[in-house]
């Protein structure tokens, strides 16, 4: 079967999503690993080899069995009451006790049969209306029939999952808002995109999925490195990551002003890296002194280790020498490994810098917890003219400020600030209606299109610039108005 085809099979090591009703959970498919989902525990061993989208039943011992499709037994002459007014919820209508149900479970009786027994032993079931009966069956099925569907991850599924499970991790970005971003950002294969997000990598994953491995993405990140927890849930094939680059936000200003070098990157060790992050752009002397201190700790350590007590001195010294030799060997290997990593990092950083320097990105997507204005004003420099940009923010006010700043600066057209509205409907015969729980807010989007910025105009006084743009007829009218 094709990798992502409709009949893709569940393989060991895959990222899969468990689904039960409207609840999702992302898991890695591994053998003999207990998984707890919706108060159920089970192993995924038996799911391996089945097609994605298969529904499984949890049997004894936590094993998954593909669920056989059973025809719903519908007795045409179902007894039902006309209304529920005479039903009193006194907790006495069910004849089966908790222990009876437990006994049934222990016998290994299937959930479906337990539900059937509950219906038969309910004194009020017959008097309930048809709708109430359906509701009752549905509720009991949820409790006693442990069914789990395993689906292939996608943007839609993962964004729904994150929004329901941990919206804080994705700055409360609702799935319809994410869909709007992908559309407004005109994301398609072959694009060169700049993505700046602090949504656990969900937005990045969505962009990668749309681009299908063609084109390039530069992820701008704050702090020490990019966060891609959600990106790894998509289960993208390796080649997708070849065209994914990353660049630290802390170096954007130096890149724009032309002072960017990777020399400020640590050359020797991770310790320097930490110092480096605190003092961006170190001087030459400081770095050499750091390297020197790096090379001599063995002697200092030796001084510390040497014991003053003479009686044990000999044995300890012998052990010490051996210990030190091993340590030195390890240190040398570690240093080499670190150097390799450093070179890799530096090479990747230079590649990303080169891509940004071309200033011809096809679009910019921003969805972060930071204030959008400074981000946008600096990142738009890297975008080619006549390209779309989209900024997400959980709140409206920062985007309003951003809107005003961009208007003043110029270089953008078609600026729009929008919020999408989402409402779920229950669709059932004779009872279709909006669901009672509706999402409060899915955040706000500011979108627009870049144009060539005429440097002279925006630098001269803004009022002058506005006067120039105003048509003459309008200007006359404004001046003629009596105060």
JOTA-V359484 format. One record per residue. D_LAST is the distance of its C-alpha to the last C-alpha in Angstrom with 1 decimal. Layout:
BEGIN
d_last: (D_LAST/D_LAST)
END
This chain:
BEGIN
d_last: (77.2/74.1/72.1/69.1/70.5/70.5/74.0/73.5/76.0/75.5/77.0/77.9/75.2/72.5/69.2/69.1/67.0/68.7/67.2/68.0/65.9/62.4/63.4/63.7/65.3/65.8/69.3/71.6/74.7/77.6/81.2/82.5/79.1/78.3/74.9/73.3/70.8/69.8/72.6/75.1/77.1/78.7/79.7/78.3/81.7/82.4/79.1/79.8/80.6/78.9/76.0/72.5/71.3/74.7/74.8/77.3/79.0/79.9/83.6/85.8/85.8/82.2/83.1/80.9/82.4/80.7/80.0/81.9/79.9/81.3/80.8/79.0/81.8/80.2/82.5/81.4/82.3/80.2/80.4/77.1/75.9/73.3/71.1/71.2/71.1/74.7/74.6/74.5/73.8/76.5/77.6/81.0/80.6/81.7/85.4/85.4/85.1/83.4/86.9/87.9/84.9/85.7/89.3/88.1/86.0/88.9/91.1/88.7/87.6/84.6/81.2/81.3/84.5/83.3/80.3/82.8/84.9/81.9/81.1/84.7/84.9/81.7/82.5/79.0/78.3/79.7/77.6/74.3/72.2/72.3/68.9/70.0/73.3/71.5/69.2/72.3/74.1/71.2/70.9/74.6/74.7/72.0/74.1/77.5/77.2/76.2/74.8/72.9/71.5/71.2/68.4/67.3/64.2/61.0/57.3/56.9/59.7/58.9/55.2/56.2/58.8/56.5/53.7/56.3/58.4/56.3/52.6/51.8/53.7/51.4/48.1/48.1/47.7/48.7/50.8/48.3/45.7/48.3/49.0/45.4/45.4/48.5/47.0/43.5/45.3/47.4/50.6/53.8/57.0/56.8/53.4/52.8/50.8/49.3/49.5/48.3/49.2/50.5/51.8/55.5/55.7/54.9/52.0/54.2/57.0/54.9/53.8/57.4/58.6/56.2/57.2/60.8/62.0/60.6/57.9/57.0/55.0/53.8/53.2/51.1/52.3/51.4/54.3/57.9/58.2/57.0/57.6/59.2/60.9/59.5/60.0/63.7/63.9/63.2/66.6/65.5/68.3/68.7/67.4/63.9/63.6/64.6/61.2/59.4/58.2/56.5/54.4/53.3/49.6/50.5/51.4/48.3/46.5/49.7/50.1/46.7/47.1/50.5/52.5/54.0/57.8/60.3/62.1/60.2/61.9/65.1/68.2/70.9/70.3/68.0/67.9/66.0/63.7/62.7/62.2/60.3/57.8/57.1/56.7/55.2/56.5/59.5/61.1/64.4/66.5/65.4/66.5/69.9/70.6/69.8/72.2/74.9/74.7/74.9/78.2/80.2/79.8/83.4/85.0/82.8/83.6/87.3/87.1/85.6/88.1/91.3/92.9/94.4/97.1/100.2/102.2/99.9/98.7/100.9/100.2/96.5/96.4/98.2/95.7/92.9/93.9/94.0/90.8/89.1/90.4/89.1/85.8/85.5/86.3/83.7/81.2/81.9/81.4/78.2/76.8/77.7/76.0/72.9/72.8/73.0/70.2/68.1/68.8/67.8/64.6/63.8/64.6/62.4/59.5/59.9/60.0/56.8/55.1/56.3/54.8/51.4/51.5/51.6/48.0/48.7/48.7/48.1/46.1/45.1/45.6/44.4/45.5/45.9/45.4/43.4/39.7/38.9/36.2/38.6/41.3/39.3/37.8/41.3/43.2/41.0/42.3/45.7/44.5/44.8/41.8/41.4/42.9/41.9/41.4/41.3/40.6/41.8/40.7/41.9/38.4/35.0/33.0/34.7/34.1/30.4/30.2/32.4/30.3/27.2/29.4/30.9/27.6/26.6/30.1/30.5/34.0/33.8/32.9/33.3/32.4/33.2/33.6/36.1/38.6/41.6/43.0/46.8/49.0/52.8/54.8/58.4/60.1/63.3/65.0/63.6/61.5/58.7/55.6/53.0/54.7/53.8/52.8/49.7/48.3/45.2/43.4/44.6/41.9/38.9/38.9/36.5/37.6/36.5/38.0/38.2/37.3/38.0/35.5/34.3/34.7/32.7/29.5/29.3/30.3/27.7/24.4/23.1/19.5/21.3/23.5/20.8/19.1/22.6/23.2/20.1/21.2/19.8/18.6/16.5/15.1/14.2/12.4/10.2/9.5/9.0/6.3/3.8/0.0)
END
